[in-house]
Amino acid sequence: MISKEQMVENFGNSMERERLVLGYSQQQMAKALDMSLSSYKRILSGETNKIDLYTAHLLTSLTGKQSAELCGLLDSLQRARSAMGDLSQSQLRFVDEIIRFELQFSKDLKTGESIDDYVTLLIPTGNMQDGMYLDSCSLKKVNVAQYRKRYGDAIDCAIQITSNHLHPAYVKNDILLISRTPIRDGDTGIFIHRPSGLAYIRKMQQSSPCILEPVSMFGRTFTIDSNNKEELSQWIKFGRVITKMRSDPVIISVTENGENEEEEA
């Protein structure tokens, strides 16, 4: 049974995620939900454990999503089934290949291992200093069992650092554990620039304008006008960095014959 506190947190995360999809500033989103900006921010920060029924109705009308989904009451399978109806045939074929990979991976787990011990590892192409291509990355699996005890289900995927451009923050072969929850002020996150398709690792300052700073001395600083809908719509907040792994993680790849094999990081 999901707790009241978790439902409110899920609703807040949904508000922020849908705001980014709509390309609204926080002020614009608060107005659309008939609340003050301070009330909107209190929900995001967890300072309140109550959600007005009218607010839930407005968010449902604005996004076309059910209240149950916005509050995290739909499980992953239900959400996936709903979303797949909006995919093209080529997208569905791609998803089908991913499902086959996951089924094979689950089938080949060793005795005593759990599927929850592993997350998908993205190994991007492109310049790690300024502009990674996540849409052409290779996919593997990395064992995060020792981190589950601390971070639980917050770990959604991982990204491998492929160069030393981000030293001293990150070095080559570091693995960043990523949560797909909203990125907030002070977080280091993965930001995707829609027009170019490039992804950047940046620390976010939630100011006016919003500032995306490099995590090292290298790379561009981006400023984004939070009140400019067109400018906001050019960026996707992929996820926030929870922590990094450097202790020889177990990485699994799939060979051409479909069997899983271990490799060194």
Solvent accessible surface area in square Angstrom, and as a share of the most:
residue,aa,sasa,rsa
1,M,239,1.07
2,I,51,0.26
3,S,56,0.36
4,K,108,0.46
5,E,107,0.48
6,Q,73,0.32
7,M,60,0.27
8,V,13,0.07
9,E,98,0.44
10,N,29,0.15
11,F,1,0.00
12,G,1,0.01
13,N,17,0.09
14,S,2,0.01
15,M,0,0.00
16,E,6,0.03
17,R,110,0.40
18,E,11,0.05
19,R,7,0.03
20,L,32,0.16
21,V,100,0.58
22,L,50,0.25
23,G,1,0.01
24,Y,47,0.18
25,S,1,0.01
26,Q,26,0.11
27,Q,95,0.42
28,Q,69,0.31
29,M,0,0.00
30,A,0,0.00
31,K,163,0.69
32,A,39,0.30
33,L,1,0.01
34,D,103,0.53
35,M,35,0.16
36,S,59,0.38
37,L,52,0.26
38,S,62,0.40
39,S,29,0.19
40,Y,0,0.00
41,K,97,0.41
42,R,103,0.38
43,I,16,0.08
44,L,18,0.09
45,S,70,0.45
46,G,56,0.54
47,E,125,0.56
48,T,39,0.23
49,N,69,0.35
50,K,145,0.62
51,I,47,0.24
52,D,86,0.45
53,L,153,0.76
54,Y,118,0.45
55,T,10,0.06
56,A,13,0.10
57,H,105,0.47
58,L,34,0.17
59,L,0,0.00
60,T,40,0.23
61,S,75,0.48
62,L,58,0.29
63,T,32,0.19
64,G,69,0.66
65,K,69,0.29
66,Q,117,0.52
67,S,50,0.32
68,A,31,0.24
69,E,42,0.19
70,L,3,0.02
71,C,19,0.11
72,G,29,0.28
73,L,86,0.43
74,L,31,0.15
75,D,81,0.42
76,S,76,0.49
77,L,100,0.50
78,Q,83,0.37
79,R,95,0.35
80,A,46,0.36
81,R,161,0.59
82,S,77,0.50
83,A,58,0.45
84,M,71,0.32
85,G,68,0.65
86,D,130,0.67
87,L,59,0.29
88,S,55,0.36
89,Q,123,0.55
90,S,65,0.42
91,Q,88,0.39
92,L,49,0.24
93,R,151,0.55
94,F,131,0.55
95,V,39,0.22
96,D,57,0.30
97,E,102,0.46
98,I,54,0.27
99,I,78,0.40
100,R,147,0.54
101,F,39,0.16
102,E,51,0.23
103,L,119,0.59
104,Q,57,0.25
105,F,2,0.01
106,S,48,0.31
107,K,161,0.68
108,D,54,0.28
109,L,43,0.21
110,K,123,0.52
111,T,147,0.85
112,G,81,0.78
113,E,53,0.24
114,S,49,0.31
115,I,72,0.37
116,D,91,0.47
117,D,31,0.16
118,Y,11,0.04
119,V,8,0.05
120,T,32,0.18
121,L,0,0.00
122,L,22,0.11
123,I,35,0.18
124,P,8,0.05
125,T,67,0.39
126,G,46,0.44
127,N,70,0.36
128,M,9,0.04
129,Q,48,0.21
130,D,39,0.20
131,G,4,0.04
132,M,2,0.01
133,Y,94,0.36
134,L,23,0.11
135,D,126,0.65
136,S,63,0.41
137,C,25,0.15
138,S,56,0.36
139,L,66,0.33
140,K,45,0.19
141,K,10,0.04
142,V,0,0.00
143,N,34,0.17
144,V,0,0.00
145,A,37,0.28
146,Q,110,0.49
147,Y,39,0.15
148,R,52,0.19
149,K,189,0.80
150,R,194,0.71
151,Y,50,0.19
152,G,28,0.26
153,D,132,0.68
154,A,35,0.27
155,I,4,0.02
156,D,67,0.35
157,C,13,0.08
158,A,0,0.00
159,I,0,0.00
160,Q,16,0.07
161,I,0,0.00
162,T,44,0.26
163,S,22,0.14
164,N,90,0.46
165,H,69,0.31
166,L,3,0.01
167,H,102,0.45
168,P,89,0.56
169,A,28,0.22
170,Y,20,0.08
171,V,43,0.25
172,K,109,0.46
173,N,70,0.36
174,D,3,0.02
175,I,0,0.00
176,L,0,0.00
177,L,0,0.00
178,I,0,0.00
179,S,0,0.00
180,R,120,0.44
181,T,45,0.26
182,P,12,0.07
183,I,3,0.02
184,R,93,0.34
185,D,94,0.49
186,G,39,0.37
187,D,38,0.20
188,T,27,0.16
189,G,0,0.00
190,I,0,0.00
191,F,3,0.01
192,I,30,0.15
193,H,39,0.18
194,R,123,0.45
195,P,91,0.57
196,S,52,0.34
197,G,27,0.26
198,L,33,0.17
199,A,0,0.00
200,Y,14,0.05
201,I,4,0.02
202,R,3,0.01
203,K,91,0.39
204,M,0,0.00
205,Q,67,0.30
206,Q,68,0.30
207,S,51,0.33
208,S,95,0.61
209,P,59,0.37
210,C,8,0.05
211,I,44,0.22
212,L,1,0.00
213,E,56,0.25
214,P,30,0.19
215,V,32,0.18
216,S,20,0.13
217,M,163,0.73
218,F,85,0.35
219,G,28,0.27
220,R,145,0.53
221,T,75,0.44
222,F,19,0.08
223,T,80,0.46
224,I,10,0.05
225,D,56,0.29
226,S,19,0.12
227,N,94,0.48
228,N,58,0.30
229,K,104,0.44
230,E,131,0.59
231,E,51,0.23
232,L,26,0.13
233,S,45,0.29
234,Q,64,0.29
235,W,25,0.09
236,I,59,0.30
237,K,44,0.19
238,F,28,0.12
239,G,1,0.01
240,R,68,0.25
241,V,23,0.13
242,I,31,0.16
243,T,35,0.20
244,K,73,0.31
245,M,0,0.00
246,R,125,0.46
247,S,67,0.43
248,D,126,0.65
249,P,12,0.07
250,V,58,0.33
251,I,3,0.02
252,I,12,0.06
253,S,15,0.10
254,V,52,0.30
255,T,42,0.24
256,E,185,0.83
257,N,112,0.57
258,G,21,0.20
259,E,102,0.46
260,N,34,0.18
261,E,87,0.39
262,E,91,0.41
263,E,64,0.29
264,E,162,0.73
265,A,50,0.39
